[in-house]
Amino acid sequence: MKILGLTGSIGMGKSTTAQMFREAGVPVYDADAAVHALYAPGGAAVAPIEAAFPGVARDGAIDRDALSKRVVGDADALKRLELIVHPLVRAQQMQFLQDQRDAGAEIVVLDIPLLLEGGGERFVDAVVVVSAPEDMQRERVLARPGMGEEKLAAILAKQMPDAEKRRRADFIINTGLGLEEARAQVRAVLDALREAA
């Protein structure tokens, strides 16, 4: 089973690209969705996060805005949060891979925003970086509700520069050329992997 690591900076079109892999019949593990589930009512991260950051849980779930206010700009707090969340996400990821292996999947995608920043490329067979021109990225991100220049700058500061991601990629999907072109690039990645196998 080939494991593709899918990554890309904020606003590059990674979620849309992940959906294109799904549409092509490839199982996708979504790290962001896994974190959302861990933060939701009954999620495994709710109690330990509330213990570490009292007052961030509301109605049995993590209030992401309240948590964000506690960790953004505080490297120690962010580290404490990561020590809680990352092992839980990693365990879910390993379960996903085992389930797909058992099901006989030939290719799977791990959709992980900070794949390269966290050294995750060690666990995948190939890295796919989703990219777009910088002006398009900014336009997409600043159109999101609750997003401003300061918040965007803070997010980008945590992410490896796009040029470095592209340099470390096995495949690059350029989403700046439209959906059909991106879809064709996804098919080309899958064809290349199947030919290599």
Secondary structure as UniProt FT lines:
FT   STRAND          2..7
FT   TURN            10..11
FT   HELIX           14..23
FT   TURN            24..25
FT   STRAND          28..30
FT   HELIX           31..39
FT   TURN            41..42
FT   TURN            44..45
FT   HELIX           46..52
FT   TURN            54..55
FT   STRAND          57..58
FT   TURN            59..60
FT   STRAND          61..62
FT   HELIX           64..71
FT   TURN            72..73
FT   HELIX           75..103
FT   STRAND          107..111
FT   TURN            113..119
FT   HELIX           120..123
FT   STRAND          126..131
FT   HELIX           134..142
FT   TURN            145..146
FT   HELIX           149..158
FT   HELIX           162..168
FT   STRAND          171..174
FT   HELIX           175..177
FT   HELIX           179..196
//
